[in-house]
Amino acid sequence: MGTTVRNRIDHLVTASLERLRREGLFPPDWPFVFSVERPREKSHGDFATNAALVLAKAARLSPRLLADRIVAALPEQQDVERWEVAGPGFINFFLSASCLQTVIPAIQQAGSRFGESSSGAGRRVQVEFVSANPTGPMHLGHGRGAVAGDVIARLLQAIGCTVEREYYINDAGAQTLVLGRSVLFRYHALYGQEREMPEGCYPGEYVEEIAQALRQRDGERWLSSSLTEDPPMAVVEFAMQQCLHWIRADLALLNITFDTWFSERTLHQQGGILRAVAQLEAQGLIYEGLPDPPKGKQLESWQARPQRLFRSSQFGDEVDRPLQKSDGSFTYFAADMAYHLDKAQRGFDALVNVWGADHGGYVKRVQAALAALTGKKDLLTICLVQMVTLLRGGQPVRMSKRSGTFVTLREVVEEAGSDAVRFWFLLRSAGANLDFDLDLAMAKTNENPVFYVQYAHARVHSLERRLRERGLAESSEPPLLARLTEAAELDLLRLLSRFPEMIEQAALEKEPHKVPYYLLELSAAFHTYYNGCKILEEDAQLRGARLALVRAVGQVVANGLTLLGVHAPEQM
């Protein structure tokens, strides 16, 4: 539509305010800052503005009187059928049918690009997501974060940003040694040297798979390795690479790829942590002190020891954070800090992290470190994703043989399919727990949300086939859209006009769940229209207009599903 309908109403209000300024109601340099929003209640119109409320003081009028003046000064146009002043001074706008009908040619012209904008053009954004430890198969929580991160990246691209997807490989921590030790125990067992695996080692059949692959490659080479000391790094590296191979394969099942795979180990090898710590030290932000006790631990099980602390409380954190332990080794936080400094130095305008909710305690400290190191407070946005409960027959499914402790992502994708998994992972906001009903996700009924939306797209194409089968001719003239006056048709047009706004809002707010919410609402309105209205009318003019509307719905559903990484089938 060139500009969104919301922008057109914004321009309309601004034109009225400028006219009032010329009449002396506002100071010459007074900024007009106001909002134009879609009301929740349909009875309040298509749009509402708070301009009169926020500008009343500058105009030295009550909000209601200023609202009346704004309405009286609105320029003549055809977009708004009527307006009203409501409540303390809101102005509600009711769009004309002719304005709503302009969305169809806009969709026809833009096609698969309808909904895109250039509001983010020129901005480089990095989205880091998944970043699961390379110590085993991916679970459903990883999968939910993967889909959320991928769709956030797609949304940012839709508003014109240049986006880079990054996976941070945690390949330098103690968990990698645990993996190597677990594999080595299973490797020894393959040669009949059965021993009880120490507490804390990883269970699951996948560990034995790695051990078998290790034996196939190296034979008896590692039988002399101690099971009580740290495992050989060659074994650790082999095990991690096997896990990364599985992770890449699991992500490929969901059509998720990354531009960069960043190794934590390189931070240590190239001195990234030392440089970040030295920079903070030069700024006077590190001191020797006693850290606060960790939350959730009994005081008797914890003993305070002097450590090097970062003054993170000066940058919005609750307490100051340790960077080095009493033995001189760096904390996990120090590596996180150095990693985010590295990202900032690569020239991104914005950084987005998608983390599991169990990392919530790290949000403020990492943002504080980045603010201290870069001087930018709002460079990093962190989206936390809650866990997923898998249900089968209404009961939770808790584990699989392969992982030993949890259901793997691959098992669910192979059973339910990529489309269902991607759509279902976005059915709740990232901050809400999600129940994944496996039976419902696979059902071919309207109770299954992904089926319901895909069926709307398929129905559009079924109309096209029926049109051809009945030999109904289509006019070469543009459809007479003025014939679209039924309430259900106007409701569909309103929904279609919202699509670009929804995309921009979902992108800016990093809320990918807004897309399936919208698609479900649009599909419900379309199914109602399809069931209650004769689309293939004998009246050629009306038929042409309704077909144009239906095709516009099909295009927008397809565009929305594409943003979700879900197929838009033509037959079901």
NUVOVEX-371473 format. One record per residue (C-alpha): residue in one letter; x, y, z. Coordinates in steps of 0.1 Angstrom, whole numbers, plus 5000, padded with zeros to 4 digits. Layout:
# NUVOVEX-371473
AXYZ
...
END
This chain:
# NUVOVEX-371473
M500050005000
G503050234996
T502750345032
T500750155058
V497350275067
R498650365101
N501150605085
R498450765064
I496450835096
D499650965113
H500251205083
L496651315085
V496851405122
T500251575116
A498751785088
S495951905112
L498451995139
E500652185115
R497552385104
L496852465141
R500452565145
R500052815116
E497052955134
G499153015165
L497852735187
F501352585191
P504852735195
P506752735162
D509352475174
W507052255195
P507651885186
F504551685177
V505051355195
F501951135196
S500950775188
V498450625164
E497350275175
R494750025166
P492150005194
R491449675210
E487649735208
K486249725173
S483649985184
H486450235190
G487250245153
D490150135131
F492750375147
A492950605176
T495350875185
N496351035218
A497551355202
A495151575221
L496051425254
V499851465251
L499751805234
A497051975255
K499452145278
A501352305249
A498052425234
R496852555268
L493552375262
S491752075278
P492351755259
R488751735248
L488752095234
L492052035216
A490651705202
D487751905188
R490152155172
I492251875157
V489151715142
A487952045127
A491352105111
L491651765095
P492251805057
E489651665033
Q490451315022
Q488750975014
D490550745038
V488350815068
E484650765067
R484150935101
W485851015134
E484851085169
V486251225201
A486050975229
G486950945266
P489351205280
G490351315245
F491151025222
I490251065186
N488950745169
F489050705132
F486750475112
L488250395078
S486150415046
A485450105025
S487350264996
C490450305018
L490249945029
Q489849824994
T493149974984
V494949695002
I494149444974
P496049624946
A498849674970
I499049304977
Q498749224940
Q501649464932
A503949354960
G503148974958
S505548774980
R507149094993
F503849235007
G504549315044
E508149405039
S509449755045
S512649955046
S512350085081
G515449895092
A517449955060
G521150025067
R521249845100
R523449545106
V522049315132
Q523548995146
V521148735160
E522848475182
F520648175191
V520647805200
S524347795212
A523647465228
N526647295244
P528247045220
T527846765245
G524846585232
P521646585211
M519446895210
H516246885232
L512947055227
G514047365246
H516947415222
G514547365193
R512147635206
G515047875209
A516247785174
V512847855158
A512448175177
G515848305168
D515448205131
V512048385128
I513348695146
A516148705120
R513548655092
L511448945106
L514449175109
Q515249095073
A511649175063
I512049525076
G515249585057
C517949495082
T521149315072
V521149015095
E523848765104
R523048445123
E525648315148
Y526048005169
Y528348035199
I530147705205
N530847645242
D533847435235
A536147555264
G534247475295
A534347185320
Q531347025303
T533446935274
L535846735297
V532746565312
L531746455277
G535246325269
R535346135302
S531845985295
V532945875261
L536145725273
F534345515299
R532045375272
Y535045325250
H536745115276
A533544915282
L533444825245
Y536744635251
G535244455282
Q536744695307
E533444765325
R533545015353
E530945215371
M530545555354
P531245835379
E528446065390
G527946365367
C528846185335
Y526446195306
P524045895302
G522245795270
E522845585240
Y524445875221
V527545845243
E528045485233
E527545585196
I530445825199
A532545565217
Q531945315189
A532845575163
L536045645183
R536945285183
Q536245255146
R538645545139
D541445485165
G541145115175
E542845045209
R544745375210
W543045515241
L542845205263
S545945315282
S544245655290
S543445715327
L539845725336
T540545925368
E542346225351
D541246465324
P540546285291
P542946335262
M541946645242
A541946445210
V539046235225
V537246545237
E537546715203
F536346405185
A533346375208
M532446745204
Q532746735167
Q530346435166
C527846625187
L528246935165
H527546715135
W524246605151
I523346955160
R523847075125
A521746785112
D519046855137
L518947225127
A518847135090
L515646935097
L514147265107
N515647445077
I517947655101
T521447755090
F524047995105
D526348245089
T528948205117
W529947925141
F532048105168
S534347905190
E534648005226
R538047845226
T539348115202
L538648375229
H541148195252
Q543648115225
Q543648475210
G543748655243
G540148805240
I539348755277
L542648915288
R542049215266
A538449265278
V539649245315
A542549485308
Q540049735293
L537849725323
E540949755346
A542150065327
Q538650215333
G539050155370
L536149905370
I537849605386
Y538849565422
E539749285447
G536849195469
L534548935484
P531648835461
D528048805474
P526948445480
P525248275451
K521548275451
G519947935459
K522947795478
Q523047735516
L525547975532
E527247685551
S528147525517
W529747835504
Q532848025516
A533748365504
R537248405490
P538848725476
Q538248755438
R538649015411
L535249175407
F533749395380
R531749695392
S528749575372
S526349735398
Q527350075383
F525749965350
G522449835362
D523349495377
E522249395412
V525749315425
D529349325413
R530449015395
P533548795397
L535848775367
Q538548555381
K538448285408
S540748275437
D542948025417
G543348275389
S541148105363
F538548305346
T534748265353
Y532248185326
F531048545329
A534448665318
A534248465286
D530748585280
M531948945285
A534848905260
Y532648735235
H530149015235
L532849275232
D534149075202
K530649095186
A530349465193
Q533749525177
R532549355145
G530449665138
F526949555143
D524349825150
A522349585173
L522949255189
V520149005197
N520648695219
V518048425222
W518748235254
G517047965274
A515248085305
D517747915327
H520248185317
G518048465330
G520448545358
Y523148635332
V521148905314
K521949215335
R525549125341
V526249075303
Q524449395294
A526349575322
A529649455309
L528849545273
A527749895284
A530949945303
L533149815274
T531350005246
G529650295262
K526350185245
K523450095269
D521049955243
L523249755220
L522249415233
T518649275235
I518248935252
C515148725246
L514548445271
V512748135259
Q510947915284
M510947535283
V508647295264
T506647015278
L505946735253
L502546575257
R501346245242
G497846125250
G497546425274
Q500546295295
P504046445296
V506746255277
R509946285298
M512846105282
S514145895253
K516645615252
R519045805230
S519546105253
G518845915286
T517246225302
F515046415277
V513146385244
T515446485215
L514446745190
R515146505161
E512646255175
V509846505175
V510646665141
E510846325125
E507446225140
A505446555137
G507246715108
S509147045105
D506047255097
A504147145128
V507247185151
R508047535138
F504447665141
W503847505175
F507047645190
L505747995182
L502147945195
R503048115228
S505248415236
A508748315243
G508348405280
A505548155285
N505847785291
L504647575261
D502847245261
F503547075228
D500646835221
L502146585198
D498846415189
L497146745181
A500146875161
M499846575138
A496046585135
K494446675102
T491646875118
N490847245124
E491747195161
N495447175149
P496547545145
V499147475117
F496647265098
Y493947535102
V496247805086
Q497647585059
Y494047475050
A493147845045
H495847865019
A494847535003
R491147655001
V492247954981
H493747724955
S490747494956
L488647794944
E491047854916
R490647484905
R486847504907
L486947824887
R488847644859
E486647334861
R483447534857
G484947734828
L484048064844
A485648344824
E487648624841
S487448974829
S490549134815
E489549454833
P490649524869
P488149384894
L485549634907
L486649634943
A483849874952
R481549574952
L483249444984
T480849595010
E479749295030
A480749305067
A482848985064
E484649135034
L485449455052
D486749255082
L489049065059
L490249385043
R490949535077
L493049225087
L494949235054
S495849605059
R497249515094
F499849265080
P502749515073
E502149685107
M502249345124
I505449245107
E507249565118
Q505949545153
A506949175157
A510449265143
L511049565165
E509749395196
K511449065189
E508148885193
P507848615166
H504648475181
K502748765167
V502948615133
P501048285140
Y498548485162
Y497848705132
L497648415108
L495148225130
E492948535132
L493148595094
S492448225087
A489448225111
A487948525093
F488648365059
H487048025068
T483948215080
Y483748405048
Y484348105027
N481647905044
G479048185045
C479548355012
K479148244975
I482448344961
L482048204925
E479048424919
E477148434886
D477548814887
A480948844869
Q481749174885
L481049054920
R482848724914
G485948914901
A486049134932
R485648834956
L488248634938
A490648934941
L489948944979
V490448564982
R493648574963
A494948854985
V494148645015
G496048355000
Q499048574993
V499248715028
V498848365044
A501648245022
N503848535031
G503248485068
L503948115066
T507148185047
L508248415075
L507648125099
G509647885077
V506447685072
H505147555038
A502047695022
P500447385005
E498047424976
Q496247094984
M495646915016
END
